[in-house]
Amino acid sequence: MSPTPGDDGRRMQLGLFMPNCSYAYSMSTYKPEPDDWTYESNLRIALAAEAAGFDFLFPVAKWKGYGGKTDYLGNSQETMTWAAALLANTSRIRVFSTVHVPVFHPVATAKMGATLDHIGKGRWGLNIVSGWSELEFGMMGIEVMPHAERYRRTEAYIEILKGLWTQEPGSFNYECPWYKITGGYVRPQPLQKPHPVIANAGSSEDAKEVVSRVCDWSFISPPTLEASREVVADIKRRAQRLGRSVQCACYPFVLWRDTEREAEEERRRILDNIDRVAVDNWARGLNVQSGSYDNFTAEQFALGAGAQPVIGTREQVAEKLRDLFEAGMDGFLMIFLDYYKDTLRFEREILPLLRKMGVPLLGARA
Ligand SMILES: Cc1cc2nc3c(=O)[nH]c(=O)nc-3n(C[C@H](O)[C@H](O)[C@H](O)COP(=O)(O)O)c2cc1C
């Protein structure tokens, strides 16, 4: 018998994969609100998400667009400064930033992060990504390292952040092939103890190993319910073996209409207007040495950059989210087609169904 949700004390955590970049996250010219990437729009969405009881807001860190008619992700709000403004204007919801390891020195990230955690009174979180894009890093003259080495550096980076955030300021030393920290000093240290929530976004063997050793959250992209069950169990088992626990989150593309046919028609409209140039540029860069996205089709990339589709009637959408939660997924970085309106609709139409099904929600419990 499958366990009743919540028997093990888990709660579903709802969040938004925020549109801090343009055309987030459909590589398609069909987009009801093409200007939703602006700060004003992000703030409006953030306040609606907070009022609905959502648990977190999560951005994407991008430095350059991916071309095509949409110039996919071409306008983007940098995620440290974006988080500062959102934390200052909200009061309960957690706000994440995302850093690319090769772009910011870890002492700078530790300093900015401590500042953000103070601005948000302990509500900031950090997603640390190894960086994969030759298109973006080439612009900066930064070489994209071989996959395994990228992740070794990411692990060192996280150890440095933790050292700077938890040890007596001025006392932390660290040496590895990429960094030499002598008398590492960050003051004030963050409010969250022992340190702000640390996530890594990646699905490869290298990513799973790093997450199980040093992260609190794993942000992953399994394409189906079955794949989710397997990858989540694998990550949690690896962490348990080390006496640790890791929570997992995926990014579903959540789209619902009154009937299944209408939802399918909306999905078709996105795909009929697919931006093939952007999809090709994205897929070509992302697949280098990763393996995680090798079997993804152009349509899967176009619809949420590899997001898991959670599409149908409101009942079907609520059931799919529940099933993913029961499969071990703790968090949902939801992608919406029309973020502001869909956040309000989700509160009105989906949350009551989740509550009725007895899904234990964290912030959005009635
Ligand atoms: C939820 C999620 C969020 C991500 N956010 C970013 C991001 O903001 N910037 C970025 O360059 N890569 C981002 N990535 C890409 C990952 O860091 C990683 O490169 C990709 O998943 C492939 O990882 P792998 O080679 O370990 O499988 C994200 C991935 C996921 C699953």
The ligand as an SDF file (V2000), in Angstrom:
LIG
                    3D

 31 33  0  0  0  0  0  0  0  0999 V2000
   15.7480   23.5950  -12.1480 C   0  0  0  0  0  0  0  0  0  0  0  0
   16.9860   23.8980  -12.9310 C   0  0  0  0  0  0  0  0  0  0  0  0
   17.4580   25.1930  -12.9740 C   0  0  0  0  0  0  0  0  0  0  0  0
   18.6000   25.5360  -13.6840 C   0  0  0  0  0  0  0  0  0  0  0  0
   19.0330   26.8170  -13.7030 N   0  0  0  0  0  0  0  0  0  0  0  0
   20.0950   27.1630  -14.4450 C   0  0  0  0  0  0  0  0  0  0  0  0
   20.4900   28.5220  -14.5400 C   0  0  0  0  0  0  0  0  0  0  0  0
   19.8860   29.4000  -13.9430 O   0  0  0  0  0  0  0  0  0  0  0  0
   21.5480   28.8150  -15.3220 N   0  0  0  0  0  0  0  0  0  0  0  0
   22.2430   27.8600  -16.0160 C   0  0  0  0  0  0  0  0  0  0  0  0
   23.1910   28.1940  -16.7210 O   0  0  0  0  0  0  0  0  0  0  0  0
   21.9020   26.5580  -15.9210 N   0  0  0  0  0  0  0  0  0  0  0  0
   20.8440   26.1970  -15.1740 C   0  0  0  0  0  0  0  0  0  0  0  0
   20.4570   24.8820  -15.1040 N   0  0  0  0  0  0  0  0  0  0  0  0
   21.2360   23.8690  -15.8370 C   0  0  0  0  0  0  0  0  0  0  0  0
   22.0220   23.0060  -14.8940 C   0  0  0  0  0  0  0  0  0  0  0  0
   22.8810   23.7440  -14.0820 O   0  0  0  0  0  0  0  0  0  0  0  0
   22.8230   21.9470  -15.6190 C   0  0  0  0  0  0  0  0  0  0  0  0
   23.8030   22.5140  -16.4140 O   0  0  0  0  0  0  0  0  0  0  0  0
   21.9730   21.0880  -16.4980 C   0  0  0  0  0  0  0  0  0  0  0  0
   20.8550   20.6350  -15.7640 O   0  0  0  0  0  0  0  0  0  0  0  0
   22.7660   19.8820  -16.9610 C   0  0  0  0  0  0  0  0  0  0  0  0
   23.3790   19.3550  -15.8310 O   0  0  0  0  0  0  0  0  0  0  0  0
   24.1070   17.9940  -15.8470 P   0  0  0  0  0  0  0  0  0  0  0  0
   25.1380   18.0680  -16.8930 O   0  0  0  0  0  0  0  0  0  0  0  0
   24.6520   17.8160  -14.4670 O   0  0  0  0  0  0  0  0  0  0  0  0
   23.0560   16.9950  -16.1690 O   0  0  0  0  0  0  0  0  0  0  0  0
   19.3060   24.5220  -14.3960 C   0  0  0  0  0  0  0  0  0  0  0  0
   18.8280   23.2070  -14.3660 C   0  0  0  0  0  0  0  0  0  0  0  0
   17.6910   22.8770  -13.6350 C   0  0  0  0  0  0  0  0  0  0  0  0
   17.2390   21.4520  -13.5920 C   0  0  0  0  0  0  0  0  0  0  0  0
  1  2  1  0
  2  3  1  0
  2 30  2  0
  3  4  2  0
  4  5  1  0
  4 28  1  0
  5  6  2  0
  6  7  1  0
  6 13  1  0
  7  8  2  0
  7  9  1  0
  9 10  1  0
 10 11  2  0
 10 12  1  0
 12 13  2  0
 13 14  1  0
 14 15  1  0
 14 28  1  0
 15 16  1  0
 16 17  1  0
 16 18  1  0
 18 19  1  0
 18 20  1  0
 20 21  1  0
 20 22  1  0
 22 23  1  0
 23 24  1  0
 24 25  2  0
 24 26  1  0
 24 27  1  0
 28 29  2  0
 29 30  1  0
 30 31  1  0
M  END
$$$$
